[in-house]
Amino acid sequence: MLEHGLRTPYPHNAYVSLWKCRYINFDEVTKRWYAKKVKRDGGKKRKAIVALMRKLLSGLWRVGRDGVAFDSDKLFAKARGHDEN
């Protein structure tokens, strides 16, 4: 288990959580989506974090299934009102 303060019986959750933290801090598209989600949810950050983790996992699943490169622009395109393709 990673020693970063996350206690979970599912080790993959810890890796997804680290991935989420990296994307919130370093990816502008993800950072904007996260900020809007927190605002929409009345400041509830945990709800936004869970939603972000789910989105990132769905993007990762598509990478594995279709063999495409991960692109946060495509992942959040629907939220910005653009077509995903």
C-alpha positions as a printed NumPy array, in Angstrom:
array([[  0.   ,   0.   ,   0.   ],
       [  1.202,   3.49 ,  -0.722],
       [  2.123,   5.637,   2.259],
       [  0.341,   8.867,   1.376],
       [ -2.485,   8.998,   3.9  ],
       [ -5.142,   7.173,   1.889],
       [ -6.561,   4.125,   3.625],
       [ -8.528,   1.888,   1.331],
       [ -8.953,  -1.86 ,   0.983],
       [ -8.696,  -1.353,  -2.778],
       [ -5.135,  -0.362,  -3.754],
       [ -6.211,   0.791,  -7.232],
       [ -8.296,   3.523,  -5.563],
       [ -5.127,   4.98 ,  -4.104],
       [ -3.542,   5.204,  -7.559],
       [ -6.666,   6.785,  -9.048],
       [ -6.695,   9.27 ,  -6.193],
       [ -3.081,  10.248,  -6.888],
       [ -3.897,  10.564, -10.578],
       [ -6.855,  12.786,  -9.715],
       [ -4.661,  15.053,  -7.584],
       [ -2.143,  15.398, -10.388],
       [ -4.801,  16.32 , -12.925],
       [ -6.473,  18.863, -10.643],
       [ -3.137,  20.586, -10.08 ],
       [ -1.523,  20.407, -13.506],
       [ -4.204,  20.048, -16.198],
       [ -6.055,  23.29 , -16.961],
       [ -9.107,  21.585, -18.504],
       [ -9.537,  19.365, -15.465],
       [ -8.902,  22.236, -13.067],
       [-11.666,  24.347, -14.685],
       [-14.136,  21.432, -14.706],
       [-13.385,  20.649, -11.057],
       [-13.846,  24.273,  -9.973],
       [-17.19 ,  24.502, -11.784],
       [-18.339,  21.193, -10.299],
       [-17.46 ,  22.319,  -6.758],
       [-19.362,  25.57 ,  -7.323],
       [-22.399,  23.72 ,  -8.766],
       [-22.446,  21.373,  -5.779],
       [-22.429,  24.187,  -3.24 ],
       [-18.772,  23.866,  -2.292],
       [-18.819,  20.107,  -1.679],
       [-15.338,  19.081,  -2.789],
       [-15.646,  15.374,  -1.995],
       [-18.579,  15.03 ,  -4.402],
       [-16.557,  16.738,  -7.149],
       [-13.535,  14.544,  -6.425],
       [-15.596,  11.363,  -6.741],
       [-17.116,  12.63 , -10.   ],
       [-13.641,  13.455, -11.31 ],
       [-12.296,  10.027, -10.359],
       [-15.191,   8.392, -12.208],
       [-14.546,  10.512, -15.295],
       [-10.84 ,   9.704, -15.243],
       [-11.568,   5.993, -14.905],
       [-13.983,   6.091, -17.839],
       [-11.273,   7.807, -19.898],
       [ -8.743,   5.197, -18.848],
       [-11.185,   2.425, -19.761],
       [-11.547,   3.927, -23.233],
       [ -7.766,   4.082, -23.603],
       [ -7.581,   0.376, -22.834],
       [-10.577,  -0.598, -24.936],
       [ -9.943,   1.491, -28.043],
       [ -6.191,   1.982, -27.799],
       [ -6.465,   5.773, -28.106],
       [ -4.278,   8.258, -26.27 ],
       [ -5.709,   9.835, -23.118],
       [ -6.934,  13.358, -23.856],
       [ -8.59 ,  15.43 , -21.138],
       [-10.018,  17.769, -23.803],
       [-12.113,  14.897, -25.149],
       [-13.01 ,  13.691, -21.673],
       [-14.508,  17.038, -20.692],
       [-15.759,  18.117, -24.142],
       [-19.339,  17.108, -23.395],
       [-19.313,  19.224, -20.225],
       [-18.233,  22.247, -22.276],
       [-21.015,  21.7  , -24.793],
       [-18.842,  20.287, -27.575],
       [-19.175,  17.025, -29.394],
       [-16.937,  14.257, -27.98 ],
       [-15.719,  13.019, -31.375]])
